């Protein structure tokens, strides 16, 4: 039998096993763990299968875009919470936790934010936005990505309209704590899963915030990677451990794995599954790693759809990566 035909038959068998096994959500809940996905709320109304699988497989949701500053406050002082509220209602109906994303980010800001503001004016703008947004969902959102991607690839703080306020990072966390004392407050970033200059800079930043008594509860690692990623090679477990020693809760927050590179499709799908499996095992092996979230769940609706990075294909069929997560969650 030709190898490719054999691989296809094996893949079909694995997918049949995945569909007959317990949902990821059920397996996660047995471990007191959360598995989540980023959501486009309009799809909850447009595609019944999207809503069905989301509720079946995940116990945590995060808004992909509709809670970002530019989506909520296009004009200063004028808010549109319609899609954010839709997501909140879906989560409540299906007993899902919610991650708020995000309060301070250098991208997807409305045009008016690029005006000329004094430090006092920027502090007032930041205060009003956080009090309004976090306050609206007080007691209903479990986690907030208070600050997103503040550290650049050069390991320095990024340019941002917020920087006119020198202590904007610290202010944002303190304002979020005032607005909702129950929510856990996170710093979130990409490219910092393993040891290296960027993760060193983030570690130093968060260590400094903790030493100053800033209400920082956790750190999120996005894990947008490709088939060449190896948690062992980048010493991911060691990296997570040093953040854990700061007393921080750890979440994988935006994982996807691009299906690109050499080899047959079957080989690439298995490599993709291996990356998902290894990252989940690293997370489960770290006692302070409490959640594992994908940036979407179906290739039909991914910011990287062309590279098929998620665990369900464009027809909502589970891929080998789904089975890999299923197996990892079933291990003792």
N, C-alpha and C positions, 0 to 999 in steps of 0.2 A: 504494500500500500504506500503510495507517495506520502512523503512527510507532511506536506501541506494539508492533504486530505485527512490524515490522521490527527493533525493539530486542530483542524476544524471540528472533527467529531468529538475530540476531547473537550474543546471549548463549549460545544453544545451541551455535553454531559454536565460540565461544571455549572453552566448557567441554569440547567434544570435543577441541580442540587441547591443552588442559591435561592431560586424561587420557592423551593419547598421548605427551606429552612426558616428559622425565626427571624423576624425583622431586626435590623440593626438597633432600633430603639429599644426593643424588648431585651436584647442582650446587654445594651448599655445600662439600662435601668437595674438589671440584676447586680451590676457592679457599682451602683450609685455614681454613675458616670453620665456625662451628657455628650450626645452626638448631634451635630447641627448642620444647617445649610443656610447659605445666603439666599434671599428670596426677592423676586420681583412681584410685589403684591397684585398688580393688574392681572398676572397670569392665574391667580387663584380664581378669578371670575371667568377667564377666557378658556382655560384648559382644565377640565375636571380631573384628568389623569395626573396633572401636575399637583393639584391640591391633594388628591388621594394618596399619592406616593409620599409626598412631604409629610403628611400627618401620620402615615403608617411607619415610616422609617426613621423619623427624627424627633427628638424631644427638646430641641433648641433651634431657634430661628434668629437670623440677623437680616436686617434690611440691606440689600445690596447697594441701593442708592437713595432711597426716599427719606432717610433720616439725616442725610448730609445737609450741610448749611445751605448750599445753593438750591436744593430741592424744597427746603422748608421755608426759607425767607428770601425769596427772589427780590422783593422790595423791602427796604428797611422798615421794620416794625409790622410787616404784613406776612402772616404765616398761613401755610396751606398744609394741614395735617391729614387730608383725606386718605391718601394711600398709606401713610404711617398708621393711622387708626385702623384701616382695613387689616393690616398685618397684625396689629395688636389684638383685634377681635378674633382673628383666625387662631392665633396662638392661645388665647384664653379658652376658646371653644374646644381646642384639642389638647389642652393641658401641656403646653409647651412653654419653656422658659424663653425669654427674649434678651438678645444682646443689642444694645443701642450703639449705632455706628454712624457718624462719629461727631464729636463736638468741636475739635480743633484739628484742622488739616490744611495744608498749603494748597490743595487743589479743590475743584468743584465749589468754589466760593462765588457768590453773586458779584456782579460788576461793581456794585456800590461799595463793596468791601475794599476796593483798590483806590479809594479816595485818600485824601491827606488828613490824617487824624492825629491828634495829640495823644500822649500816653493816657491822660485822663479820659479822653473820648473813647479810646479803644477799650479801656477797662470797663466803661459804661456799656459799650456795645457787647462785650463778652459776657458781662454780668446779666444783661437783659436777655440775651439769647439762651444762656444756660439755665437761668431761672425759669424761662418760659418753656423750653423744650423738656428739660429734665423734670421740672415741676409738673408738667402735664401728665407725665407717666410715673410719677412718684409711687413707689410701692409695687409697680407692675413690671418694671424692667430690672432683671437680675444683675446685668453687667453693662457698663458703659465703656466704650473705647473713648476715653476722654481726650487723649492726644494720639494722633495717628501719623506715623512716618515723619517725625520731627528730625530724625537723623538721616543725612544724605549718604549716598554711596561713598563719599569721601570721608565719612566718619565725623563730619561737622554738622552743626545745626543748619537746617535749610533756611533760605530766605522765605519770608512769609509776611503778609500784611500785619500779622499779630505781633511781630518783633518790635514794633514801635513801643510796645509795653515790655520792658526788659524781663520781667518775671512772669510772662504770660503762661508758661507751662505750670508753674506753681499755682498761679491764680486760678487756672482752669480746674485743677483738681480740687482746690479748696471751695470754689463756687459749686462744683458738682456735688461735693459732700453736703454742703448746706442745702442744696435743692432736693437731695434724696439721700438721707443718712443710711438707708438700707442697701442701696445698690453698691456692688463691688466695682471699683474704679480701676481701669486698665490703661497701660501704655501698649500700643500695637504697632508692629513694624514688619517689614519683609527683609529678606537677605541676611537675617541674623540667627538662623537656626543653628549654625555651628560656630565654633571658635574662629575669631578673625577680627580685623580692625573695626568693622561696623558693630559687631556684637560687643566688643570691648567698650566702644563709645557709649552704646546703649546701657551697658552694665554700669559704667561710671555715672551716667546721667541719673539712672534710677537709684543707685546707691546714694548719690547726693541728695535726691529728693527725700528718700527715706530718712536720711540723717537729719534733715531739716524738719522732720515731722509732717511732711506733706502726706495727705491721705491717699496713698497709692496702694492698691490691694493686689494687683496682678500685672502680668506681662503676657502679651499675645504674640505668638510667632506665626506669621502668615503661611509660610511654606508654599509659595508659588514656585514650582521646580519643574525639571524635565527628567527624562529617563536616565540621565547620567547621575542623578543625585543619589548619594549614599550617606545615610546618617552616621555610619561608622567612620567614613573617611573624613567628615567634617567635625567629628567628635561631638555630635549633637547631645548625647546623654550627659556628657561632661559639662557642656554649655548650660543645659537646663538645670543641672545640679547647682551651679554657682548662683543662678537667679533664685532657685529655691532657698538657698542659704540666706538670701536677703529677706526671707519671710514672705515671698511673693507667691500667689497662686499662678499657675502656668496653664495657658490654653493654646492649642493649635487653632488658629482662627480663620484661615482663608485657604485651605489647602486645595491645590489642583496640580496635576502632573501632565505636562504636554506630551502627547503621543507622537513624537517626532524622532527621526533618526533612522539608522540603517536597520535591516532585518525585515522579515515578513511581518504582516499585520499580526498574526498569532504571536510571534515572538515579542513584538512591541507591546501588545496587550498584556502579556505575562510579565514583562519588565515593569510596566506601569503598575500592575497589581503588586509586584514585589516592593516598589517604592512606597505605596500606600501601606502595605503590611508592616514594613520596617519602621516607618514613622509612627504608626499606631502602637507598635510594640515599645518603642522608646517612650512614648507618652504614658502608656500603661505601666511601664517600669519605673516611672518617677512618681512618688506618692503625692506630690503637689500638682501634678498635671490632671486637671479635672474635666476638661472638655476638648473635643476634637470636632472642628467645624470645617466643612467644605465650602468653597466659594461657588455655590450652586450645587446641583446634583445631577442634572441631565445635560448632555452635550448639545441638546437643542437650544438651551438658553444659558450660554456661558460667554463671558467676555472674551474667551479664547476658543470659540466653537470650532474653528477650522482645525485646531490641534486636538480636539476630542479629549479634554483633560479630566473628565469627571467619571463617576462610577456607574451611571446609567447612560446608555447611548441615546441618540436623537429620537428613537422610538420608544423610549422609557423601558428598555430591556436592560437588566443588570449585566455589567461587564465583569471580567475576571477580577477587577479591582474591588467590586462589591463583595465577591466571595472572599477575597483576601481580608477585608475588614471584618466580615462575618466570622471568619476563622480566628482572627486575632482576638476578637472580643470573647470568643468561646474558650480561649485558653485560660488555664488557672492563673 
